[in-house]
Amino acid sequence: MGSQTAGSDQSSQSVKLIQRYLAQHAEPHAQAVIQIQDQLTRLGTILPYQHTLVIPAFDESVDFIDQVLPSTIENTLVIVVVNAAVDSDRPAIERTQTLLDSFEPSGELLTVMTYNVTTSLLVVDCCTAGRQLPSKQGVGLARKIGGDVALACMMQRLVTSQWIHYTDADVMLPEDFLGPSESRGEWGSGGVREWGSEGVRADETAVKLYPFRHQPWHEAIALYEASLRYYVVQLAWARSPYAFHTIGSLMCVNSLHYAKVRGFPKRKAAEDFYMLNKLAKTGTVVQLQHPIVTLDSRISHRVPFGTGATMTRLSQTSTFTFYHPQIFIHLREWLCCIDQLWFVDTAAIAHLDRWFEQSPWADAPWIPHLLEIGLAQTLQQAQRQSRDRPHFHRFMQTWFDAFRTLKFVHYLRDSHYPSLSFEPLMEEMERSPIWTDMDRGERRYTSSAPASFTLDDFQHRLLDRETQLTLAVDSVQAELPPRDKPQNHSES
C-alpha cells in the first residue's frame, strides 16, 4: 500500500511538472491542442492514440510521409511540423507551402487528417506568412513545437504513451517500429542496452536511441558512418558517460525529462546534440539494439551539420578524416584524473597548475586547456557542494559534459594530433592500446591487423563494438598505467 501511495505521489508530481512546463515554457502551438477535439470528432477518430511521432518537414516532396512511415503503423498520432524560417530561400519556402497545401489544411494552426484506420496526421502550419519560424531557429524550434504539441496531447488524454518519438523526413522507419515490445513498456528487456547503469526504471530513462544504417551505401557514406561509430566507440573506451550517437531522427524522449530540460533548444542545427547533452544529466540514455532505422544518405543544404551537409562536402573533395586515436587515450587519462582531484585541498586549487606539475599528469597536453576553461573555479565549486566523493564525481561529470568533451577533443586535434585519413588511421590504430581492446573476442576477420583492414572491415568491427559497449568498457578498465594517488588531501 505504501509503495502504491509513493508511486501515486510521484506520478502526481510528474504531471504537475509537465503542466508547469506547458504553462510557462511551451510554444503557443501547444495551447491550440484544445481546439482540435472538434476535428477529431468529425473524423470519427478512435481515441486515445497510443503513440506520438514528431516529424519536422522543410522543403520536402509531397509524398515524403509515405516513404517515412511503415505500412504497419497503428494507433499513432503523427505530428508533422511543416516549417520554414523567415530567412529561408524563397523557392524552398514555396515548395514547403506546396507540401502544406497537399495536406489540405483547415487554415487553422493545427489540422488533423486521417492516415489509416487508427493513425492520424496532426499537421502544424509553421510555413505560411505570419507563422514562419524566426531566423536561425529552424529545425530545433520545429522539433520543440512538435514535442510541445505531443506533450499537450498527453495532458488532454489524447495519447497514452509517455514517450515522444522523433524522426525526420529523410528516414525510412522499419516495419516493426512502435512494435509490441513498446506497447507493453518492456524498455528494460530484450534488445535494450543501458549506457552507464543497469536495471533502470522507466522514469529514470530520459531518452532511448534507435540503431541506424545509412542507405544507399557508397564509399562516402561508409566513411561518414564509420566516423560516427568510431567517435562513440572511442568515447566508450575512454569511459565517457556521453558515449552515444546524437542524431535527432533516432530519439524517443521521456515526456517528464522533456519537460525537465524545457524541450529542444531553438537552434538551426546541432539541436539534437545539445538536447541529448541536457537529457543525459537528468536520466539514463538507453541505446536500443533494434529495430534499425534507415537514414537516407542524400545531399542536403538544410543544415550545416549532419549527413546531408557531410555528403555535400564529400562530393567536393576526396579526403575524409578521423580523430587521432591518441586523443582518446588522453581523454581517458583526464577522466581517470577526475577522481583524484577530490583529494586536492583548497590551497592547492588556488595554484592548480603547480599541483599538476607535481602530479603523475605533469606532462599531459590537456592541462592548459582545462585550466583555460575554468577547472580551478569548477573544483572550488564542486568541493563546496559535494558532501562525498561520489557526489563530487557526479558534479564533475555534469560539468565536463558532451560539449566540453568535444571541445577537449578539438583542442588536442588542433594543438597536438591532427586528424587522419583512413589508411593512416589504420596504421596508427595498430600501435594503439585501443585496438587491442577492440580486438578481444573478435576472430571472424581474416586479419586482426588494422593496417590490412578495408573500410568495410572497419565498419563491421565498429558495429560489433557498439553492440558490446558495456562489456568493452569493463574489459579495458585496468589497461592504463596506474596513477599514484596524491597525498595532500585526505578523503572525508
N, C-alpha and C positions, 0 to 999 in steps of 0.2 A: 504493500500500500504506500509506504514511504517513497519507494522508488518511482511509483506512478505519479505521486504528487510532485516530486522533484522534476520528472520529465515534463509534466504539465506546466510547471512554473518556467522551465527553460524554454518550452515552446511559446509560451505567452510573451516572454522577454524577446524572443526572436521576432515574433510578429510585430511587437512594438518598435523594435529597432528598424525593421523594414518599413513600417508605416512612417516613422520619423524621417527616414531617408527619402521616401516618396514625397513627403510634405515639404522638405527643406532643400533637397539636392537633386531631385529628378528633373528631367527636361519637361517642358509643358505638354509634350505629346502624351505623356503618361496620364495626365488628367483627362484626356479625351477618351480614354478607355471606357469610362462610364456611359458614354454616348453610343457605343456600338451594340448594346443589348438589342435595340430595335432591329438592327441589320441582321443579327443572329436569329432573331425570332422569324423574320421574313424568309430567311433561308431555310428555316426548319432544322437548324443545326442541332445535333445531339451533343449535349453538354454534360459534364465538362470534358475538355480535351485532357489528354494525359501528358503530352509533351509540348514544349515550345522550342522552336528553332529560329534563330535570327540570321538573316542574310542581307548584308548591305549590298546594294546594286547601283553601280555608276557606269554609264557608257557600255551597257551590256546589250546583247541581242534580245529580241522579244521572246525568243523561245528558250532562254537560258534555264528557266526554272525546271523544265522537263529533263534537262541534262544533269541538273544537280540532284534532284530528289529521286530516291529509289522508288520503283514501281510498287513496292510493298508498304510504303509509308502509311501508317494508320494513326488515328486519334491524336493528331498533331496540329497545333496552331503554328503555321509558318509565317513569321513576321518579316516581310520584305520591305526594307528601308530603301526606297528609291530616292537617291540623293545626288545632288550636285552642289558644289561650292560656288559662291557668287563670282569667284575669280577663275572658274574653270573655262576651258576653251569653249567658244560659242558652239562649234559643231558638236562637241561632246555633250553639252547641255541639251541641244536639240535632239540628239539621239536618245538621251536619257528621258526626255519628255515623251518621245515616241514609245519608249518602253513603258512609262507610266500609263499612257493612253491605251496600251494593249490590255491593261488590266480593267479597262472601263471603270475608272474611279468615279465615286459618287460626287466628287467635288469637295468632300469633307477631308479633314486631315487624315483620318483613318477610314479605310474601306475594306469590308470583309467580302470575300468571294469564295465559292466552293471550289475545292481542288478535286477531291473524290468524296466518297460517301461519308467518311469520318474525319477527313482532313480539310482544313480551310486555309486560305491565304489572308493575312491581315496586311494590307498594303499601306505603308506610311508615305505620305507625299512630302518629300523634302527636296523637290526639284522645281516646282512651279515658282513663278515670281512671287516674292514675299515669304516664301517658305524655304528657300535655298540656305545651305549651311554657310556660316561665316568663313571668311578666308582663313586658310591654314589649319582648319579643324577636321575637315574631310572624314576619312573612314573611322577615326577614333570617335568622333561625335555620332556618326551613323550607328556604330556598334552600341554606344551608350543609349541612344534613343531607343534602339531595339530592345536592349536589356531593360530599360526603364518601363517600356510598354509591357514586356513579358512579366515583370515584377508586379505591375498594376493588375494584370490579368490574373495572376495568382491570388492577389489580395481580394479580387472580385469573385474568386472561386470559379473562374472560367477554365483554370488549368490546375491539375492536381499535383504534378511533379514539382519538386523544389529546385530542379536543375534547369539552367538556361543553356541550351546548346547554341554554338556559333559555327557558322561555316561561311564560305564565300561563293561568289557566282562562277568561279573557275574551278570548282570542285565537283567530283563525282562521288556521291555517297554510296556506300555498299548496300546491298540488298538487306543485310541483317542490321543495318543501322537502327538505333532505337528498338532493339530486339527484346526478346523475353527476359534476358538477364537484367536489363534496366527496368522492365516493368515490375519485376519482383524486388528491385532495390538491392540486388546482390553485388554491391560495389566492392566488397572485400573478398570475393571469391573468384574462382575460375581464372580468367586471363588478366587479373589485376596485379600490378606490381606497385608497391607504395614506396616512394622516394623518401628515405630518411626515418621511417618508423614502421612499426608492424601493428596489426590489429587496430587500425584507425577506424573510429566510429564515423558514420556518415556526416555528423555535424562537425567533425574535425577536418573533413576533407574540403578544402577550399575550391579545388578545381581538378578536373580529370582531363587528360590529354589523349586523344586518339593517335594511334600509329599512322604512318603515312608512307606513300610511294609517289614518285612523280611519273607522269606519262604525258606524251610519248617519250620513250627512253632514247637518249643520244648522248654523245660524249660530254657536251656542255652541261647538260642537266645531271649527268653522273658525277662530274666534278663538283658541281654546286651541292648536290645532296650529300656527297661524301664529306664535304667541308662542314655541313651542318652536323652530321653524325660525329665526325671527328672532334668537333668542339665540345659536344655534350659528353662523349666518352672520356675525353681528356679532363673535363671538369670533374667527372665522377672519380677518375683515378686520383685526382688531386684532393678528393674528399670535400668538394664544394657542395653545400646544400642547395645550390642553384643549378644543378646539372639536369636540365630538362630543355626540351625544344620550346621555342617561343613563337608559335605560329597560330595566329588568331583563328584560322579556319578549322582548328583541331580542338577547340576549347569547349568544355562543358563546366559551367560555373555554378557553384552552390549559391542559392539566392541570398542566404544570410551573409555569406562572405562578400558577395557582390555589394550588398548594402554597406558592409563594414568599410570597404575601400572606396565607397562612393562612385561605383561604376567605372567604366572605361575612361582613361584620360582622353581629353579632347585634342587629339593630335592628328596631323595629316599622315603620319607614318610612325612605325615602331610603337603604336599604341598597345599591341599585344605584348611586347617585351616589358613595357612599364606596368601593364596590368598584372602580368604574372609575377613581376617583381614585388608588387604590393600583396598579391594573394598569398605568396609563399611566406609572408610574415604573419598572416592571420590563421593559417591552417596548413594542411598537408597537400602537396602536389602529387597526384596519383597518375601514373602512366599506365594506360590500358594497353594490353597486347593485341587486342582485336576488338571490333572489326577494323580493317585497314581502309583509310580514306585515300582516294586518288586525287592528287593535285595536278592541275594542268601546267605543263612546262611552256606556256605561251610567253611571247614577248609582250611587255606591257609598260606603259608610261604613267600608270595611275598613281603610283607612289615611288619614292626614290629608293626604297629598300625592298627586299623580298625576291621571290622567284622571277617575276616579270622583269624587274629592273636589272637583275643579275643576267638574265638571258639577253637583254638588250646590250649590256656591256660586253658580254662574251661574244656576241655577234660582230663586235667591232675590234676584238683583239683575240689573239691565240693563246694568251697566258692566263693562268688561274693559279692563285697561291693559297697556301695553308699556313696557319700559325706555326712557328718553330716549336717542336716538342719540348725544348729546354725551358720554354716559358712556363709550361705546366709543372715541371719539376720545381721551379722557383715558386709557383703558386702554392704547391703542396707544402713547401718549406714554410711559407708565410702562414698558411692555415694551421700548421703544426705549432708555429711560434705563438699563436694567439693564446693558447692555454698557459704558456709560460709567462705571459705578460701580467697575469693575475698576481704573480709574485713580485712585481716591480713596486717598490714603495713610492710614496708621494714625492719625496725629494728627488728620486731618480727620474720620475716622469718629467719633472721640470727641465731635465737635461737628458732627454731620451736618446739623443744622438750619441752621447758619451756612454750610455748604458749599452747600446748596440755595439759600440766599439769593443766592449769587454765581454760580449756575448758570443755564443757559437755562430751567430749570423753576421759577424763583423764585416765580412766581405760580400754580403748579399747585395745584388744590384738593385733590389726593390726598396731598400731602406730610404733613399732620398725621396722617392715618390710618395711613400706612406707618410713621411714627415711633412711633406709639402701639402698633402690633403687633410692634415689635421689629426694625425694619430695621437699625438700627445694630449691634445684637448679632449679627444674622444676617450682616452684611457682615464683621464681625471673624472669625466662624467660617468663612465662605466663603473669605476670603483666606488663612487659616491652612491650610485643607485643599485648596486648589486650586493645582495646580502650574503651570497656564497659563490663558489666557483662556477657551478652550472649556470646561475643567472648571469654571471659575468660573460661566460662563453656565449650565451644566447644574445646578450646585448651586442657583443662584438660581431656575431654572425649577422645580426639585423643591420648593423652599421655597414659592414663590408658585404653589401648585397650584390645582386646580379649586375647592377650598373657599375659599382666600384670594381667588381671583378673584371668586367670588360675593360674598364679604364686601366686597370693593372696590366692586363694582357697587352693592351695597345701601347702602354708606356714601355714595356720590355721589348715589344716589337720595334718601336721607333728608336729606342736608345741602344739596344744590345743585340737583338735577334731578329733580323729581317725575315719576312715570310718567305716560304719556299714553294717552288712549283712541285709537281707531283714526284718526278724522279728524284730530285734532291731530298725531298721529304722522306721517301722510302729509304734512301741511304742513311739519313740521319736517324730514322726510327730504328734501324738495325743496331745502332750504337746506344739506343736509349733503353733505360730500365722499364719504361712504359710498355715497350713492345714485348718484353719478356713476360710481363703480367698479362697482356692481351693474348699471348700465345698459349697460355696454360690451358690444357684441356682441349685444345683445338688441333685436331690431327687429320682433318678431311682434305687439306690442301696438299698439292704436290710438293710444295716447298714452304718452309716456315720462315725463310729469309726474306725480309721485306724488300730488299733490293731487286728480287726477282718477281715481285708481285705486279700483276696488271691492276688497272683501276677497278676492274670487276672483282678481282680477288680482295682488294682493299675494302670495297663496298660491302661485300659479304662478311668480311671479318668484323667490320664496324656494326653491322646488323646483329651478328652473333653477340657482340659485347653489349649492345643495347638491351637484348633480352635477358642478360645475366648481370646487369649493372650492380645490383646489391652484392652478389657473390664476388664480382670483380673488385669492388671496393674493399670488402672484407679481406680478400686474399692478399692484397698488396699493402695492408696497413703497416706492416713491420719492415717494408723494404728500404725506406730511407734510413740513413745512419742515425742512431740515437743521438739526441742532444742532451748535454748536461744541463740539469736544472739550475738556474741562477739562484743564489743563496741569500740575496739581500732583502728578501721579504718572505715572511712565514705565512703559510695559509691559515686563515682564520676559520 
